[in-house]
Amino acid sequence: MQRAEARPRQHPEGAAPGGGGGGGDRAAGATGAMDPAGLLFQEPSLYTVKAIFILDNDGQRLLAKYYDDTFPSTKEQKTFESSVFNKTHKTDSEIAFLEGLTIVYKSSIDLFFYVVGSSQENELMLVAVLTCLFDSLNHMLRKNVEKRSLLDNLDGAFLVVDEIVDGGVILESDPQQVIQKVNFRTASEPAAYGWTTALCLSKASPRFCNLPKSKLNGPY
């Protein structure tokens, strides 16, 4: 007796393997049953970051940028920042969930760095932004990432943030590229950003980087 051979089912020309025209509908119905909220097929969004802020070790704001109207007023923003700080400043974790938002954070000496996204946001993307922010500031501040140095170079810090995220859209995650772009902007318009920023980002003048603005009142 010969062994029966398994052969693929033949389909009419132009027909899908799943059967007639109703196959796609059945598949869609099955997908909908598995994903009733439609999360797997949401339209992709470039608006990844809701906020970036830096607080001191007392939870006071030093720098903040919000990219949507989740917290429309300064009062609401600072209330949120206070809640985030209270939840995170004594923990060793690097991610928190609060008020339906995903928050990744990092501390250094007397500073806390935060990047905020939606609850559905990819945590790795937020971490990439956080890492780029910290590494860029670390380069700009000559590895002196602490409150006084940041305040002395706050204009440059805002430029760094703007090169990484614009309107909630991630533009850059490479710290070297960020610093190059900031260098170009400050070299083109030093008066617009202050001599502190321009000199601190210049590799030719590292010895001026931590001087207060009062001592940087002219070209050197």
BELTAPE-V148116 format. One record per pair of residues at least 24 apart in sequence whose ideal C-beta (glycine too) atoms are under 6 Angstrom apart, sorted by the first residue. I is the first residue (numbers start at 1). J is the second residue. D is the distance in Angstrom with one decimal. If there is no record, write none. Layout:
i->I j->J d->D
i->I j->J d->D
This chain:
i->46 j->169 d->4.7
i->47 j->168 d->4.1
i->48 j->125 d->5.6
i->48 j->170 d->5.3
i->49 j->117 d->5.9
i->49 j->165 d->5.0
i->49 j->168 d->5.1
i->50 j->116 d->4.7
i->50 j->117 d->5.8
i->51 j->116 d->4.2
i->52 j->115 d->5.5
i->52 j->161 d->5.7
i->53 j->81 d->5.9
i->53 j->114 d->5.2
i->54 j->111 d->5.9
i->54 j->113 d->5.5
i->55 j->85 d->5.6
i->55 j->112 d->4.7
i->56 j->110 d->5.7
i->56 j->147 d->5.2
i->57 j->110 d->4.3
i->59 j->85 d->3.7
i->63 j->157 d->5.7
i->65 j->161 d->5.6
i->67 j->167 d->5.9
i->67 j->168 d->3.5
i->104 j->130 d->5.1
i->106 j->130 d->5.8
i->106 j->134 d->5.7
i->108 j->145 d->4.6
i->109 j->146 d->4.4
i->110 j->146 d->5.6
i->110 j->147 d->4.8
i->111 j->147 d->6.0
i->128 j->173 d->4.6
i->132 j->164 d->5.5
i->132 j->173 d->4.7
i->132 j->175 d->5.4
i->133 j->164 d->5.9
i->135 j->175 d->3.9
i->136 j->160 d->4.7
i->136 j->175 d->4.4
i->136 j->178 d->4.5
i->136 j->179 d->5.9
i->139 j->179 d->5.4
i->140 j->201 d->6.0
i->142 j->209 d->5.1
i->149 j->210 d->5.8
i->152 j->212 d->5.9
i->153 j->196 d->5.9
i->153 j->200 d->5.3
i->155 j->193 d->5.0
i->155 j->194 d->5.3
i->155 j->197 d->4.6
i->156 j->197 d->3.9
